[in-house]
Amino acid sequence: MEYDAKVVNRLKRIEGQIRGVLRMIEAGDDCRDVVTQLSASRSGIDRTIGVIVSSNLIACMEEQELSGSPEDKEALVKEAVDLLVKSR
């Protein structure tokens, strides 16, 4: 699978958030603020996982249609859902 610039940019943003959390911890910031930033980072990671899985699912289904592969679309969707469930 090829990852587009949007995915890379999302991950760089998350990386920046994590660095910010480390600075907050080193500065002794309030735990509520630290947890809020960690939650935002986790949410960003969850959304990125969703983008990657959905993009891959679309690509797999298009590839299947072009190749005439007998692989069941339902199986592809189940695999995508399993990946999302596993990520939680």
Beta strands, then each sheet from edge to edge (+ up, - down):
end
